Amino acid sequence: MGQPQFVHLHVHTDFSLLDGACETSELLDEASRQKMPAVAITDHGNLFAAANFFHEASKRDVKAIIGCEVYVAKGSRHDRGEKNSPVNGGANGADRAEMEQGTRGNNHLGTAV
């Protein structure tokens, strides 16, 4: 059996504002140089890099895995968390008691296809 191959499954590109600085062409060049069979991008809340990433990956014989890291919040998207904001007292004991055990207000969900 050959050498196990590594595949990055959680990479933020320069389209993930304030969280990523990786340009897709440089990522794919490095993946190709290291003979990675595939690489994924999972930008925050957008798929702006997906089309170019897929096109450029096919030129380098690297399988493109397209993903997105989305935000999951309890309640409506219109709820802006005024109840837990520092201005209104923050997450004090009473606010914490209202939250489900072991959870925080907002969460991330990563998904890839």
N, C-alpha and C positions, 0 to 999 in steps of 0.2 A: 504494500500500500504506500502511496506517495505521501509527500509532506502535506500536513493539514493547511488549508488555505484560509486566510483571514479576510473577512468582509466587514467594512464599516457600515453599520446600520443606523447610526445617529450622527449625522453631519449637518451643521447649519452653514449655509452659504452666505455670501454678502447680501442676500435678500432678507436675511433675518436681522433686522435692524437691532443694533446694540448687543447682539449675541453672536454674530458670525462674521468672519472676514475672509472666508475661503472662496476663491473664485472657482467656478465649475471647471474651467479648462485646466487650471493647475491641479485640482483634485483628480481629474481624470488622467492627466499626464502621469501623476505619481502612482495612481492605481494601476495603470498600464505598465509602468516601469517595474513595479513590484509584482507584476503578473497576478493581480487580484482578479478573480472571475467576475466580480460585481462590486458595486458601491451604491449606497443609498444617500439621498438628501432628504432631510426632514426639517424644512424651514418652519419658522414660527408663523402660523396663521395665514400662509399664502403658498401658492404654487407658481410664482412668477418665474422661477428658474427651470421649471420642469421641461418645457419644450426644447430649449437649447441644450439642457443637460442630456436629455434622451438622444437628441441628434448627434451631439459631440461624442457621447459614449459609444454609439454604434460605429463611429469612425475608428475607435480605438479597440474594438472588440471587447468592450467591458459592458456587462449587463447593468442597465440603469434601473435602480429601484427608486420609485417616486413615492415620497411620503410627505406628511404634514403633521406638525405638532400643533394641535388645537387646544383651546381653552374650554374647560368644562366648569360651569358654575351652577350652583343650586339656585333655582328660581328663574326669573326672566332676564333676558339680556339688557333690559332697561333698568334693572336693579344695579345701582352703582356702589353698593356697600356702605351707604351713609351710616348705617347702624354700627359698623365696625371701624369707622374711620377714626384716626387719632383726634380729629377736631371734636368729635362727639363722644369722647371718652375711651376710644380704643376698645381692645378686646379685654374688658374687665371680667371679673368672675361671673357676673350675670349673663354677659354675652356668651362666654364660654359654655355655660350650662345649657344654653339653647342649642348649641351645635351638637351634632351627633358625635358620639364617642369615637375618637381616633381619626377624625376628619378635620380638614382645614376648609376655609371658605372656597377658594378656587383651586382647580387642579389642571394638570396637563394630560392630554391623551395623544399618544403618538400612533399614527397609522400609516401603513405603506401598502402599495399595490404592485 
